[in-house]
Amino acid sequence: MTIPKGTEITAYVAGDTPLDPSKFKTSTLVESVASKPDVSAPNLSPIAIKSTPDGAEITIDDKLVGTTPSTVQLTPGDHTIVIGKAGFKSWQRIITVTTGGTINLEATLDKVP
């Protein structure tokens, strides 16, 4: 399945819903999700991101990673975080991530006049 850039999708789940892998076009997607984590992966640090209002898009290093509130895992180093929502001015910061700690970001978005 291909979802065009800029498409907004909202999913709602009432409780736990088991997924039937036979209902998907390719079973490789289900297999890759169930695979073991890569032990050679670099140390990641959690970044908890909130915004006022909620539901703003989170872009990290020019990649859309989700909406607020969310917690993402980032590698050590400098990262550019942009939080934006239609009708509001974008919020942007460059953060330096180190291993061993959690970074909490709270963005207050101002309405566009």
Biopython code that builds the backbone (N, CA, C, O; Angstrom):
import numpy as np
from Bio.PDB.StructureBuilder import StructureBuilder

atoms = [
    (1, "MET", "N", (0.841, -1.156, 0.000)),
    (1, "MET", "CA", (0.000, 0.000, 0.000)),
    (1, "MET", "C", (0.894, 1.229, 0.000)),
    (1, "MET", "O", (1.876, 1.296, 0.740)),
    (2, "THR", "N", (0.553, 2.184, -0.822)),
    (2, "THR", "CA", (1.284, 3.442, -0.882)),
    (2, "THR", "C", (0.352, 4.560, -0.451)),
    (2, "THR", "O", (-0.762, 4.685, -0.958)),
    (3, "ILE", "N", (0.816, 5.370, 0.484)),
    (3, "ILE", "CA", (0.035, 6.504, 0.964)),
    (3, "ILE", "C", (0.744, 7.765, 0.491)),
    (3, "ILE", "O", (1.904, 7.990, 0.838)),
    (4, "PRO", "N", (0.055, 8.593, -0.301)),
    (4, "PRO", "CA", (0.696, 9.803, -0.816)),
    (4, "PRO", "C", (1.117, 10.744, 0.302)),
    (4, "PRO", "O", (0.471, 10.814, 1.348)),
    (5, "LYS", "N", (2.212, 11.469, 0.070)),
    (5, "LYS", "CA", (2.708, 12.437, 1.033)),
    (5, "LYS", "C", (1.620, 13.473, 1.296)),
    (5, "LYS", "O", (0.954, 13.940, 0.373)),
    (6, "GLY", "N", (1.453, 13.824, 2.566)),
    (6, "GLY", "CA", (0.472, 14.822, 2.941)),
    (6, "GLY", "C", (-0.887, 14.251, 3.295)),
    (6, "GLY", "O", (-1.771, 14.986, 3.735)),
    (7, "THR", "N", (-1.068, 12.943, 3.110)),
    (7, "THR", "CA", (-2.335, 12.311, 3.449)),
    (7, "THR", "C", (-2.433, 12.146, 4.957)),
    (7, "THR", "O", (-1.484, 11.701, 5.603)),
    (8, "GLU", "N", (-3.583, 12.506, 5.518)),
    (8, "GLU", "CA", (-3.787, 12.360, 6.957)),
    (8, "GLU", "C", (-4.650, 11.140, 7.212)),
    (8, "GLU", "O", (-5.696, 10.966, 6.585)),
    (9, "ILE", "N", (-4.205, 10.287, 8.143)),
    (9, "ILE", "CA", (-4.921, 9.058, 8.474)),
    (9, "ILE", "C", (-5.136, 9.024, 9.976)),
    (9, "ILE", "O", (-4.216, 9.289, 10.750)),
    (10, "THR", "N", (-6.351, 8.698, 10.385)),
    (10, "THR", "CA", (-6.658, 8.538, 11.799)),
    (10, "THR", "C", (-7.180, 7.134, 12.004)),
    (10, "THR", "O", (-8.119, 6.716, 11.326)),
    (11, "ALA", "N", (-6.586, 6.398, 12.930)),
    (11, "ALA", "CA", (-7.014, 5.030, 13.224)),
    (11, "ALA", "C", (-7.535, 4.966, 14.647)),
    (11, "ALA", "O", (-6.942, 5.537, 15.562)),
    (12, "TYR", "N", (-8.633, 4.274, 14.827)),
    (12, "TYR", "CA", (-9.217, 4.088, 16.145)),
    (12, "TYR", "C", (-9.323, 2.603, 16.433)),
    (12, "TYR", "O", (-9.752, 1.832, 15.574)),
    (13, "VAL", "N", (-8.939, 2.197, 17.627)),
    (13, "VAL", "CA", (-9.019, 0.799, 18.034)),
    (13, "VAL", "C", (-9.724, 0.745, 19.381)),
    (13, "VAL", "O", (-9.367, 1.468, 20.311)),
    (14, "ALA", "N", (-10.734, -0.124, 19.474)),
    (14, "ALA", "CA", (-11.441, -0.312, 20.737)),
    (14, "ALA", "C", (-10.893, -1.565, 21.397)),
    (14, "ALA", "O", (-11.350, -2.671, 21.110)),
    (15, "GLY", "N", (-9.923, -1.399, 22.273)),
    (15, "GLY", "CA", (-9.317, -2.549, 22.940)),
    (15, "GLY", "C", (-8.287, -3.224, 22.064)),
    (15, "GLY", "O", (-7.879, -2.684, 21.036)),
    (16, "ASP", "N", (-7.867, -4.411, 22.477)),
    (16, "ASP", "CA", (-6.883, -5.174, 21.717)),
    (16, "ASP", "C", (-7.583, -5.909, 20.585)),
    (16, "ASP", "O", (-8.592, -6.581, 20.796)),
    (17, "THR", "N", (-7.036, -5.774, 19.384)),
    (17, "THR", "CA", (-7.605, -6.436, 18.224)),
    (17, "THR", "C", (-6.530, -7.299, 17.592)),
    (17, "THR", "O", (-5.536, -6.771, 17.094)),
    (18, "PRO", "N", (-6.707, -8.640, 17.599)),
    (18, "PRO", "CA", (-5.706, -9.496, 16.961)),
    (18, "PRO", "C", (-5.745, -9.309, 15.446)),
    (18, "PRO", "O", (-6.817, -9.165, 14.859)),
    (19, "LEU", "N", (-4.578, -9.312, 14.825)),
    (19, "LEU", "CA", (-4.484, -9.161, 13.379)),
    (19, "LEU", "C", (-4.279, -10.516, 12.733)),
    (19, "LEU", "O", (-3.500, -11.337, 13.217)),
    (20, "ASP", "N", (-4.988, -10.746, 11.630)),
    (20, "ASP", "CA", (-4.867, -11.987, 10.875)),
    (20, "ASP", "C", (-3.893, -11.733, 9.727)),
    (20, "ASP", "O", (-4.248, -11.023, 8.787)),
    (21, "PRO", "N", (-2.663, -12.294, 9.768)),
    (21, "PRO", "CA", (-1.669, -12.033, 8.724)),
    (21, "PRO", "C", (-2.149, -12.400, 7.323)),
    (21, "PRO", "O", (-1.666, -11.823, 6.349)),
    (22, "SER", "N", (-3.078, -13.334, 7.191)),
    (22, "SER", "CA", (-3.555, -13.732, 5.861)),
    (22, "SER", "C", (-4.380, -12.641, 5.197)),
    (22, "SER", "O", (-4.615, -12.703, 3.990)),
    (23, "LYS", "N", (-4.826, -11.644, 5.953)),
    (23, "LYS", "CA", (-5.623, -10.544, 5.402)),
    (23, "LYS", "C", (-4.757, -9.479, 4.729)),
    (23, "LYS", "O", (-5.277, -8.614, 4.024)),
    (24, "PHE", "N", (-3.444, -9.537, 4.942)),
    (24, "PHE", "CA", (-2.535, -8.572, 4.346)),
    (24, "PHE", "C", (-2.039, -9.088, 3.007)),
    (24, "PHE", "O", (-1.915, -10.297, 2.811)),
    (25, "LYS", "N", (-1.750, -8.166, 2.074)),
    (25, "LYS", "CA", (-1.260, -8.568, 0.756)),
    (25, "LYS", "C", (0.051, -9.321, 0.850)),
    (25, "LYS", "O", (0.230, -10.356, 0.208)),
    (26, "THR", "N", (0.973, -8.796, 1.657)),
    (26, "THR", "CA", (2.276, -9.447, 1.784)),
    (26, "THR", "C", (2.514, -9.816, 3.232)),
    (26, "THR", "O", (2.317, -9.000, 4.132)),
    (27, "SER", "N", (2.934, -11.038, 3.452)),
    (27, "SER", "CA", (3.201, -11.473, 4.816)),
    (27, "SER", "C", (4.574, -11.010, 5.285)),
    (27, "SER", "O", (4.891, -11.132, 6.468)),
    (28, "THR", "N", (5.405, -10.474, 4.364)),
    (28, "THR", "CA", (6.733, -10.013, 4.770)),
    (28, "THR", "C", (6.639, -8.852, 5.748)),
    (28, "THR", "O", (7.504, -8.694, 6.609)),
    (29, "LEU", "N", (5.590, -8.033, 5.621)),
    (29, "LEU", "CA", (5.410, -6.921, 6.551)),
    (29, "LEU", "C", (5.223, -7.441, 7.967)),
    (29, "LEU", "O", (5.840, -6.931, 8.902)),
    (30, "VAL", "N", (4.380, -8.449, 8.132)),
    (30, "VAL", "CA", (4.139, -9.022, 9.450)),
    (30, "VAL", "C", (5.397, -9.700, 9.965)),
    (30, "VAL", "O", (5.711, -9.605, 11.152)),
    (31, "GLU", "N", (6.117, -10.381, 9.088)),
    (31, "GLU", "CA", (7.338, -11.058, 9.504)),
    (31, "GLU", "C", (8.401, -10.066, 9.952)),
    (31, "GLU", "O", (9.103, -10.312, 10.932)),
    (32, "SER", "N", (8.525, -8.944, 9.241)),
    (32, "SER", "CA", (9.559, -7.979, 9.609)),
    (32, "SER", "C", (9.250, -7.322, 10.952)),
    (32, "SER", "O", (10.169, -6.991, 11.701)),
    (33, "VAL", "N", (7.988, -7.130, 11.262)),
    (33, "VAL", "CA", (7.616, -6.546, 12.548)),
    (33, "VAL", "C", (7.945, -7.508, 13.677)),
    (33, "VAL", "O", (8.335, -7.087, 14.766)),
    (34, "ALA", "N", (7.786, -8.804, 13.416)),
    (34, "ALA", "CA", (8.011, -9.801, 14.454)),
    (34, "ALA", "C", (9.477, -10.211, 14.576)),
    (34, "ALA", "O", (9.822, -11.001, 15.454)),
    (35, "SER", "N", (10.342, -9.684, 13.710)),
    (35, "SER", "CA", (11.743, -10.092, 13.739)),
    (35, "SER", "C", (12.444, -9.569, 14.990)),
    (35, "SER", "O", (11.965, -8.644, 15.646)),
    (36, "LYS", "N", (13.572, -10.172, 15.302)),
    (36, "LYS", "CA", (14.341, -9.783, 16.483)),
    (36, "LYS", "C", (15.008, -8.430, 16.249)),
    (36, "LYS", "O", (15.391, -8.125, 15.120)),
    (37, "PRO", "N", (15.154, -7.619, 17.286)),
    (37, "PRO", "CA", (15.827, -6.332, 17.118)),
    (37, "PRO", "C", (17.295, -6.524, 16.766)),
    (37, "PRO", "O", (17.922, -7.510, 17.154)),
    (38, "ASP", "N", (17.824, -5.564, 16.024)),
    (38, "ASP", "CA", (19.221, -5.589, 15.605)),
    (38, "ASP", "C", (20.100, -5.262, 16.809)),
    (38, "ASP", "O", (20.050, -4.151, 17.337)),
    (39, "VAL", "N", (20.902, -6.228, 17.238)),
    (39, "VAL", "CA", (21.754, -6.007, 18.412)),
    (39, "VAL", "C", (22.872, -5.017, 18.129)),
    (39, "VAL", "O", (23.489, -4.498, 19.059)),
    (40, "SER", "N", (23.141, -4.749, 16.848)),
    (40, "SER", "CA", (24.190, -3.793, 16.514)),
    (40, "SER", "C", (23.655, -2.358, 16.440)),
    (40, "SER", "O", (24.409, -1.438, 16.127)),
    (41, "ALA", "N", (22.366, -2.160, 16.724)),
    (41, "ALA", "CA", (21.776, -0.824, 16.665)),
    (41, "ALA", "C", (22.451, 0.082, 17.695)),
    (41, "ALA", "O", (22.792, -0.364, 18.790)),
    (42, "PRO", "N", (22.643, 1.361, 17.340)),
    (42, "PRO", "CA", (23.291, 2.282, 18.278)),
    (42, "PRO", "C", (22.392, 2.540, 19.484)),
    (42, "PRO", "O", (21.192, 2.266, 19.449)),
    (43, "ASN", "N", (22.991, 3.072, 20.552)),
    (43, "ASN", "CA", (22.206, 3.427, 21.734)),
    (43, "ASN", "C", (21.212, 4.513, 21.362)),
    (43, "ASN", "O", (21.571, 5.509, 20.734)),
    (44, "LEU", "N", (19.972, 4.317, 21.748)),
    (44, "LEU", "CA", (18.926, 5.285, 21.455)),
    (44, "LEU", "C", (18.455, 5.925, 22.751)),
    (44, "LEU", "O", (18.479, 5.300, 23.811)),
    (45, "SER", "N", (18.028, 7.174, 22.653)),
    (45, "SER", "CA", (17.496, 7.879, 23.814)),
    (45, "SER", "C", (16.066, 8.306, 23.523)),
    (45, "SER", "O", (15.763, 8.745, 22.413)),
    (46, "PRO", "N", (15.176, 8.181, 24.519)),
    (46, "PRO", "CA", (13.785, 8.584, 24.309)),
    (46, "PRO", "C", (13.616, 10.102, 24.366)),
    (46, "PRO", "O", (14.205, 10.781, 25.207)),
    (47, "ILE", "N", (12.794, 10.612, 23.448)),
    (47, "ILE", "CA", (12.460, 12.027, 23.403)),
    (47, "ILE", "C", (10.939, 12.112, 23.513)),
    (47, "ILE", "O", (10.230, 11.702, 22.594)),
    (48, "ALA", "N", (10.434, 12.636, 24.620)),
    (48, "ALA", "CA", (8.991, 12.784, 24.825)),
    (48, "ALA", "C", (8.577, 14.158, 24.304)),
    (48, "ALA", "O", (9.070, 15.185, 24.770)),
    (49, "ILE", "N", (7.667, 14.162, 23.333)),
    (49, "ILE", "CA", (7.283, 15.412, 22.671)),
    (49, "ILE", "C", (5.791, 15.659, 22.873)),
    (49, "ILE", "O", (4.957, 14.814, 22.546)),
    (50, "LYS", "N", (5.469, 16.841, 23.420)),
    (50, "LYS", "CA", (4.081, 17.260, 23.621)),
    (50, "LYS", "C", (3.899, 18.620, 22.968)),
    (50, "LYS", "O", (4.865, 19.351, 22.748)),
    (51, "SER", "N", (2.654, 18.951, 22.662)),
    (51, "SER", "CA", (2.385, 20.285, 22.128)),
    (51, "SER", "C", (1.024, 20.767, 22.594)),
    (51, "SER", "O", (0.147, 19.980, 22.952)),
    (52, "THR", "N", (0.876, 22.078, 22.577)),
    (52, "THR", "CA", (-0.412, 22.717, 22.789)),
    (52, "THR", "C", (-0.693, 23.507, 21.526)),
    (52, "THR", "O", (-0.014, 24.501, 21.270)),
    (53, "PRO", "N", (-1.673, 23.100, 20.724)),
    (53, "PRO", "CA", (-2.619, 22.002, 20.915)),
    (53, "PRO", "C", (-1.997, 20.647, 20.547)),
    (53, "PRO", "O", (-0.979, 20.584, 19.858)),
    (54, "ASP", "N", (-2.635, 19.560, 21.023)),
    (54, "ASP", "CA", (-2.233, 18.206, 20.646)),
    (54, "ASP", "C", (-2.497, 17.973, 19.161)),
    (54, "ASP", "O", (-3.207, 18.742, 18.513)),
    (55, "GLY", "N", (-1.919, 16.909, 18.642)),
    (55, "GLY", "CA", (-2.193, 16.504, 17.262)),
    (55, "GLY", "C", (-1.340, 17.194, 16.219)),
    (55, "GLY", "O", (-1.643, 17.122, 15.028)),
    (56, "ALA", "N", (-0.274, 17.865, 16.644)),
    (56, "ALA", "CA", (0.624, 18.523, 15.693)),
    (56, "ALA", "C", (1.585, 17.491, 15.107)),
    (56, "ALA", "O", (1.968, 16.535, 15.780)),
    (57, "GLU", "N", (1.968, 17.694, 13.854)),
    (57, "GLU", "CA", (2.913, 16.784, 13.200)),
    (57, "GLU", "C", (4.319, 17.013, 13.730)),
    (57, "GLU", "O", (4.744, 18.149, 13.940)),
    (58, "ILE", "N", (5.035, 15.909, 13.943)),
    (58, "ILE", "CA", (6.423, 15.960, 14.405)),
    (58, "ILE", "C", (7.314, 15.564, 13.241)),
    (58, "ILE", "O", (7.179, 14.470, 12.693)),
    (59, "THR", "N", (8.225, 16.452, 12.865)),
    (59, "THR", "CA", (9.200, 16.166, 11.820)),
    (59, "THR", "C", (10.580, 16.237, 12.457)),
    (59, "THR", "O", (10.933, 17.232, 13.090)),
    (60, "ILE", "N", (11.360, 15.168, 12.282)),
    (60, "ILE", "CA", (12.716, 15.136, 12.819)),
    (60, "ILE", "C", (13.675, 14.895, 11.673)),
    (60, "ILE", "O", (13.564, 13.905, 10.949)),
    (61, "ASP", "N", (14.625, 15.814, 11.514)),
    (61, "ASP", "CA", (15.613, 15.731, 10.436)),
    (61, "ASP", "C", (14.925, 15.524, 9.086)),
    (61, "ASP", "O", (15.321, 14.661, 8.302)),
    (62, "ASP", "N", (13.888, 16.328, 8.826)),
    (62, "ASP", "CA", (13.129, 16.331, 7.567)),
    (62, "ASP", "C", (12.323, 15.060, 7.318)),
    (62, "ASP", "O", (11.954, 14.786, 6.176)),
    (63, "LYS", "N", (12.041, 14.275, 8.364)),
    (63, "LYS", "CA", (11.222, 13.066, 8.216)),
    (63, "LYS", "C", (10.044, 13.137, 9.177)),
    (63, "LYS", "O", (10.226, 13.340, 10.378)),
    (64, "LEU", "N", (8.825, 12.970, 8.643)),
    (64, "LEU", "CA", (7.633, 12.951, 9.481)),
    (64, "LEU", "C", (7.648, 11.681, 10.315)),
    (64, "LEU", "O", (7.718, 10.579, 9.770)),
    (65, "VAL", "N", (7.580, 11.830, 11.650)),
    (65, "VAL", "CA", (7.672, 10.660, 12.535)),
    (65, "VAL", "C", (6.407, 10.414, 13.347)),
    (65, "VAL", "O", (6.317, 9.394, 14.030)),
    (66, "GLY", "N", (5.427, 11.315, 13.295)),
    (66, "GLY", "CA", (4.197, 11.103, 14.044)),
    (66, "GLY", "C", (3.550, 12.410, 14.441)),
    (66, "GLY", "O", (3.858, 13.471, 13.898)),
    (67, "THR", "N", (2.635, 12.312, 15.413)),
    (67, "THR", "CA", (1.942, 13.488, 15.915)),
    (67, "THR", "C", (2.052, 13.539, 17.436)),
    (67, "THR", "O", (2.301, 12.530, 18.096)),
    (68, "THR", "N", (1.860, 14.729, 17.965)),
    (68, "THR", "CA", (1.952, 14.915, 19.410)),
    (68, "THR", "C", (0.669, 14.462, 20.087)),
    (68, "THR", "O", (-0.405, 14.565, 19.496)),
    (69, "PRO", "N", (0.758, 13.968, 21.299)),
    (69, "PRO", "CA", (1.971, 13.654, 22.050)),
    (69, "PRO", "C", (2.564, 12.320, 21.603)),
    (69, "PRO", "O", (1.824, 11.391, 21.280)),
    (70, "SER", "N", (3.877, 12.220, 21.582)),
    (70, "SER", "CA", (4.576, 10.993, 21.194)),
    (70, "SER", "C", (5.926, 10.927, 21.888)),
    (70, "SER", "O", (6.473, 11.936, 22.334)),
    (71, "THR", "N", (6.441, 9.718, 21.964)),
    (71, "THR", "CA", (7.810, 9.506, 22.410)),
    (71, "THR", "C", (8.536, 8.803, 21.282)),
    (71, "THR", "O", (8.091, 7.762, 20.798)),
    (72, "VAL", "N", (9.662, 9.378, 20.861)),
    (72, "VAL", "CA", (10.458, 8.798, 19.777)),
    (72, "VAL", "C", (11.838, 8.446, 20.313)),
    (72, "VAL", "O", (12.277, 8.991, 21.326)),
    (73, "GLN", "N", (12.507, 7.546, 19.639)),
    (73, "GLN", "CA", (13.858, 7.131, 20.012)),
    (73, "GLN", "C", (14.830, 7.745, 19.006)),
    (73, "GLN", "O", (14.664, 7.574, 17.799)),
    (74, "LEU", "N", (15.838, 8.455, 19.496)),
    (74, "LEU", "CA", (16.816, 9.094, 18.615)),
    (74, "LEU", "C", (18.228, 8.654, 18.955)),
    (74, "LEU", "O", (18.545, 8.333, 20.101)),
    (75, "THR", "N", (19.067, 8.647, 17.926)),
    (75, "THR", "CA", (20.479, 8.339, 18.101)),
    (75, "THR", "C", (21.182, 9.563, 18.690)),
    (75, "THR", "O", (20.690, 10.682, 18.548)),
    (76, "PRO", "N", (22.314, 9.365, 19.342)),
    (76, "PRO", "CA", (23.068, 10.502, 19.862)),
    (76, "PRO", "C", (23.485, 11.447, 18.731)),
    (76, "PRO", "O", (23.766, 11.010, 17.615)),
    (77, "GLY", "N", (23.522, 12.736, 19.034)),
    (77, "GLY", "CA", (23.935, 13.739, 18.058)),
    (77, "GLY", "C", (22.918, 14.860, 17.969)),
    (77, "GLY", "O", (21.961, 14.913, 18.741)),
    (78, "ASP", "N", (23.139, 15.766, 17.005)),
    (78, "ASP", "CA", (22.244, 16.904, 16.804)),
    (78, "ASP", "C", (21.085, 16.506, 15.895)),
    (78, "ASP", "O", (21.276, 15.807, 14.899)),
    (79, "HIS", "N", (19.888, 16.956, 16.246)),
    (79, "HIS", "CA", (18.684, 16.674, 15.469)),
    (79, "HIS", "C", (17.833, 17.937, 15.403)),
    (79, "HIS", "O", (17.727, 18.674, 16.383)),
    (80, "THR", "N", (17.224, 18.183, 14.235)),
    (80, "THR", "CA", (16.313, 19.304, 14.061)),
    (80, "THR", "C", (14.890, 18.790, 14.207)),
    (80, "THR", "O", (14.475, 17.880, 13.490)),
    (81, "ILE", "N", (14.146, 19.374, 15.135)),
    (81, "ILE", "CA", (12.771, 18.963, 15.394)),
    (81, "ILE", "C", (11.847, 20.117, 15.030)),
    (81, "ILE", "O", (12.027, 21.243, 15.493)),
    (82, "VAL", "N", (10.848, 19.818, 14.188)),
    (82, "VAL", "CA", (9.847, 20.805, 13.796)),
    (82, "VAL", "C", (8.481, 20.245, 14.175)),
    (82, "VAL", "O", (8.158, 19.099, 13.862)),
    (83, "ILE", "N", (7.688, 21.067, 14.851)),
    (83, "ILE", "CA", (6.337, 20.676, 15.238)),
    (83, "ILE", "C", (5.391, 21.684, 14.600)),
    (83, "ILE", "O", (5.523, 22.891, 14.802)),
    (84, "GLY", "N", (4.434, 21.174, 13.828)),
    (84, "GLY", "CA", (3.537, 22.077, 13.124)),
    (84, "GLY", "C", (2.128, 21.535, 12.991)),
    (84, "GLY", "O", (1.895, 20.326, 12.991)),
    (85, "LYS", "N", (1.192, 22.474, 12.877)),
    (85, "LYS", "CA", (-0.215, 22.116, 12.710)),
    (85, "LYS", "C", (-0.871, 23.212, 11.886)),
    (85, "LYS", "O", (-0.532, 24.387, 12.023)),
    (86, "ALA", "N", (-1.812, 22.826, 11.028)),
    (86, "ALA", "CA", (-2.510, 23.795, 10.184)),
    (86, "ALA", "C", (-3.160, 24.873, 11.047)),
    (86, "ALA", "O", (-3.820, 24.576, 12.043)),
    (87, "GLY", "N", (-2.962, 26.132, 10.647)),
    (87, "GLY", "CA", (-3.529, 27.252, 11.383)),
    (87, "GLY", "C", (-2.642, 27.780, 12.494)),
    (87, "GLY", "O", (-3.007, 28.726, 13.193)),
    (88, "PHE", "N", (-1.451, 27.155, 12.660)),
    (88, "PHE", "CA", (-0.525, 27.558, 13.718)),
    (88, "PHE", "C", (0.873, 27.757, 13.137)),
    (88, "PHE", "O", (1.229, 27.139, 12.133)),
    (89, "LYS", "N", (1.662, 28.625, 13.777)),
    (89, "LYS", "CA", (3.057, 28.813, 13.382)),
    (89, "LYS", "C", (3.862, 27.591, 13.803)),
    (89, "LYS", "O", (3.636, 27.029, 14.875)),
    (90, "SER", "N", (4.809, 27.179, 12.950)),
    (90, "SER", "CA", (5.660, 26.028, 13.269)),
    (90, "SER", "C", (6.623, 26.372, 14.399)),
    (90, "SER", "O", (7.038, 27.520, 14.560)),
    (91, "TRP", "N", (6.968, 25.347, 15.178)),
    (91, "TRP", "CA", (7.911, 25.452, 16.292)),
    (91, "TRP", "C", (9.119, 24.619, 15.903)),
    (91, "TRP", "O", (8.964, 23.457, 15.528)),
    (92, "GLN", "N", (10.319, 25.182, 15.981)),
    (92, "GLN", "CA", (11.525, 24.456, 15.559)),
    (92, "GLN", "C", (12.638, 24.624, 16.577)),
    (92, "GLN", "O", (12.863, 25.714, 17.104)),
    (93, "ARG", "N", (13.339, 23.507, 16.848)),
    (93, "ARG", "CA", (14.491, 23.530, 17.748)),
    (93, "ARG", "C", (15.531, 22.544, 17.235)),
    (93, "ARG", "O", (15.198, 21.549, 16.591)),
    (94, "ILE", "N", (16.787, 22.831, 17.527)),
    (94, "ILE", "CA", (17.871, 21.877, 17.290)),
    (94, "ILE", "C", (18.285, 21.379, 18.665)),
    (94, "ILE", "O", (18.633, 22.170, 19.542)),
    (95, "ILE", "N", (18.246, 20.058, 18.850)),
    (95, "ILE", "CA", (18.610, 19.486, 20.144)),
    (95, "ILE", "C", (19.819, 18.579, 19.975)),
    (95, "ILE", "O", (20.043, 18.010, 18.906)),
    (96, "THR", "N", (20.588, 18.454, 21.037)),
    (96, "THR", "CA", (21.711, 17.524, 21.069)),
    (96, "THR", "C", (21.323, 16.370, 21.976)),
    (96, "THR", "O", (21.078, 16.555, 23.168)),
    (97, "VAL", "N", (21.271, 15.178, 21.398)),
    (97, "VAL", "CA", (20.869, 13.980, 22.132)),
    (97, "VAL", "C", (22.114, 13.256, 22.620)),
    (97, "VAL", "O", (23.064, 13.057, 21.864)),
    (98, "THR", "N", (22.103, 12.863, 23.890)),
    (98, "THR", "CA", (23.172, 12.038, 24.452)),
    (98, "THR", "C", (22.544, 10.745, 24.961)),
    (98, "THR", "O", (21.334, 10.685, 25.179)),
    (99, "THR", "N", (23.350, 9.725, 25.147)),
    (99, "THR", "CA", (22.816, 8.460, 25.648)),
    (99, "THR", "C", (22.570, 8.552, 27.149)),
    (99, "THR", "O", (23.226, 9.313, 27.861)),
    (100, "GLY", "N", (21.616, 7.764, 27.606)),
    (100, "GLY", "CA", (21.397, 7.651, 29.038)),
    (100, "GLY", "C", (20.406, 8.604, 29.650)),
    (100, "GLY", "O", (20.287, 8.649, 30.874)),
    (101, "GLY", "N", (19.693, 9.364, 28.860)),
    (101, "GLY", "CA", (18.725, 10.280, 29.450)),
    (101, "GLY", "C", (17.507, 10.454, 28.574)),
    (101, "GLY", "O", (17.518, 10.103, 27.394)),
    (102, "THR", "N", (16.459, 10.998, 29.159)),
    (102, "THR", "CA", (15.234, 11.301, 28.425)),
    (102, "THR", "C", (15.132, 12.808, 28.262)),
    (102, "THR", "O", (15.381, 13.558, 29.206)),
    (103, "ILE", "N", (14.766, 13.249, 27.069)),
    (103, "ILE", "CA", (14.547, 14.669, 26.814)),
    (103, "ILE", "C", (13.043, 14.883, 26.708)),
    (103, "ILE", "O", (12.359, 14.169, 25.973)),
    (104, "ASN", "N", (12.529, 15.864, 27.442)),
    (104, "ASN", "CA", (11.113, 16.227, 27.377)),
    (104, "ASN", "C", (10.986, 17.553, 26.648)),
    (104, "ASN", "O", (11.567, 18.554, 27.066)),
    (105, "LEU", "N", (10.225, 17.564, 25.557)),
    (105, "LEU", "CA", (9.992, 18.785, 24.791)),
    (105, "LEU", "C", (8.517, 19.136, 24.868)),
    (105, "LEU", "O", (7.654, 18.277, 24.686)),
    (106, "GLU", "N", (8.231, 20.408, 25.139)),
    (106, "GLU", "CA", (6.853, 20.887, 25.144)),
    (106, "GLU", "C", (6.794, 22.127, 24.268)),
    (106, "GLU", "O", (7.421, 23.144, 24.564)),
    (107, "ALA", "N", (6.029, 22.030, 23.185)),
    (107, "ALA", "CA", (5.916, 23.133, 22.237)),
    (107, "ALA", "C", (4.545, 23.778, 22.356)),
    (107, "ALA", "O", (3.522, 23.096, 22.302)),
    (108, "THR", "N", (4.530, 25.096, 22.517)),
    (108, "THR", "CA", (3.274, 25.839, 22.487)),
    (108, "THR", "C", (3.201, 26.520, 21.132)),
    (108, "THR", "O", (4.019, 27.382, 20.810)),
    (109, "LEU", "N", (2.211, 26.122, 20.340)),
    (109, "LEU", "CA", (2.072, 26.656, 18.993)),
    (109, "LEU", "C", (1.166, 27.883, 19.014)),
    (109, "LEU", "O", (0.080, 27.856, 19.592)),
    (110, "ASP", "N", (1.627, 28.961, 18.373)),
    (110, "ASP", "CA", (0.853, 30.197, 18.292)),
    (110, "ASP", "C", (-0.014, 30.172, 17.045)),
    (110, "ASP", "O", (0.424, 29.735, 15.980)),
    (111, "LYS", "N", (-1.263, 30.650, 17.184)),
    (111, "LYS", "CA", (-2.172, 30.704, 16.037)),
    (111, "LYS", "C", (-1.651, 31.701, 15.012)),
    (111, "LYS", "O", (-1.061, 32.726, 15.354)),
    (112, "VAL", "N", (-1.888, 31.372, 13.742)),
    (112, "VAL", "CA", (-1.535, 32.288, 12.665)),
    (112, "VAL", "C", (-2.606, 33.378, 12.639)),
    (112, "VAL", "O", (-3.799, 33.075, 12.653)),
    (113, "PRO", "N", (-2.183, 34.648, 12.601)),
    (113, "PRO", "CA", (-3.182, 35.740, 12.610)),
    (113, "PRO", "C", (-4.023, 35.754, 11.348)),
    (113, "PRO", "O", (-4.901, 36.604, 11.201)),
]
sb = StructureBuilder()
sb.init_structure("model")
sb.init_model(0)
sb.init_chain("A")
sb.init_seg("    ")
for serial, (resi, resn, name, xyz) in enumerate(atoms, 1):
    if name == "N":
        sb.init_residue(resn, " ", resi, " ")
    sb.init_atom(name, np.array(xyz, "f"), 0.0, 1.0, " ", f" {name:<3s}", serial, name[0])
structure = sb.get_structure()
